[in-house]
Amino acid sequence: MEQAISKKRIYLSSPHMSGKELKYVHEAFTTNWIAPLGPNVDAFEAEIAQYVGASEAVAVSSGTAAIHLALSLLGVDKGDRVFCSSLTFIASANPIVYQGAEPVFIDSEPETWNMSPEALQRAFQDAALEGALPKAVIVVNLYGQSAKMDEIMDICNQYDVPMIEDAAESLGSLYKGRASGTFGKFGVFSFNGNKIITTSGGGMLVSDDVEALKKARFLATQARDAAPHYQHSQIGYNYRLSNILAGVGRGQLEVLEERVSARRAIFKRYYEELSVLPGFTFMPELRETLSNRWLTALTIDEDEAGVSVSDLLSILSAENIEARPVWKPLHLQPVFKNNKYYSHSDHLSISEELFNRGICLPSGSNMSEEDVDTIINHIKSTVLMNQEKVGLINT
Ligand SMILES: *Cc1c(COP(=O)(O)O)cnc(C)c1O
């Protein structure tokens, strides 16, 4: 009967409450602030702005909503182009299409797995020749690692095109000592259930442009004009964050640093045990940056390792362990099959290579050391078994 009891599931990245959230949620209940505004929303905005060093922040219902608002504030409209990282979750690009604009996808480079400045430069050169510069560039910091911000900002500034930093996965990360999410005209964070801190669902738009953020609040509350009757001169959205969920966020923010340390420790443990295996290469950390290591990601060269990513995924899945392939690049998505794509070089598409060989291992800050060791042991024994098999064939 033992056998029939299923093993406890190990998730890729599950919510990790600290207990501190309840105090703020309780306050919301006792004061009856059960609305998409209130003291927790105001305080959460101020605390995030303070934490990352931005002038202000606007709490919204999701990271996707924050990207949508940023594009709207930059005047992205029907027929416009927006450059966007290809190796990312589709939420980075969907709001471009909500605005009726056209995403153009930019490849990754090998040192950060994020937007390739080389590919971006070529995309800009072409766009300039065609007289159709993009209205914005969306740069993603994948799995917590900052993109090459200096190089990317230089190119964007050269063409005077604003950058939106999709820092949904990189809250708590640093680039040259400065907080991830504060490099563009707008920065975006997500508090979805699987992110490094969560409000179950939520997001944040940050900027130093206080006027623009005032407009963001206006657009996020159905664009209500200042009149006692409900009057509207433009179309808005219902994008504000609930005061209850903002309470959860305040409690989570208090432990963000601990969450970053825990995820970095998990990465380190995987790295120490698995980087010695043939064909295993971990996602790098660029010099002068600190990644929150939201997810531990690595690539596996099947020829050297003797196992493929899909072999490992099915072996881990059979043990009730949730691992995932690296994001499927957006330029390969059926829905974007007609969109333009700029690869890192003429014959090298880094995002495609990372997709073909990449795997994300469970990285939740609430995993026990035994959980991590269990995963390491399954991977090690799979690889060693295959190496032995190869060895036997050779003799
Ligand atoms: C999670 C995520 C988003 C979207 O955030 P939501 O809060 O889920 O809408 C956007 N971009 C990236 C890179 C993400 O990982």
The ligand as a MOL file (V3000), in Angstrom:
LIG
                    3D

  0  0  0     0  0            999 V3000
M  V30 BEGIN CTAB
M  V30 COUNTS 15 15 0 0 0
M  V30 BEGIN ATOM
M  V30 1 C 4.9380 36.7710 -14.8820 0
M  V30 2 C 5.4520 37.5860 -15.9900 0
M  V30 3 C 4.7050 38.6340 -16.5480 0
M  V30 4 C 3.2700 38.8730 -16.2490 0
M  V30 5 O 2.9260 39.0950 -14.9600 0
M  V30 6 P 1.4230 38.7840 -14.4770 0
M  V30 7 O 1.3870 39.4010 -13.1420 0
M  V30 8 O 1.2900 37.2960 -14.4700 0
M  V30 9 O 0.4910 39.4200 -15.4400 0
M  V30 10 C 5.3010 39.4200 -17.5150 0
M  V30 11 N 6.5440 39.1890 -17.9410 0
M  V30 12 C 7.2870 38.1880 -17.4490 0
M  V30 13 C 8.6780 38.0160 -17.9520 0
M  V30 14 C 6.7700 37.3360 -16.4750 0
M  V30 15 O 7.5020 36.3170 -16.0220 0
M  V30 END ATOM
M  V30 BEGIN BOND
M  V30 1 1 1 2
M  V30 2 1 2 3
M  V30 3 2 2 14
M  V30 4 1 3 4
M  V30 5 2 3 10
M  V30 6 1 4 5
M  V30 7 1 5 6
M  V30 8 2 6 7
M  V30 9 1 6 8
M  V30 10 1 6 9
M  V30 11 1 10 11
M  V30 12 2 11 12
M  V30 13 1 12 13
M  V30 14 1 12 14
M  V30 15 1 14 15
M  V30 END BOND
M  V30 END CTAB
M  END
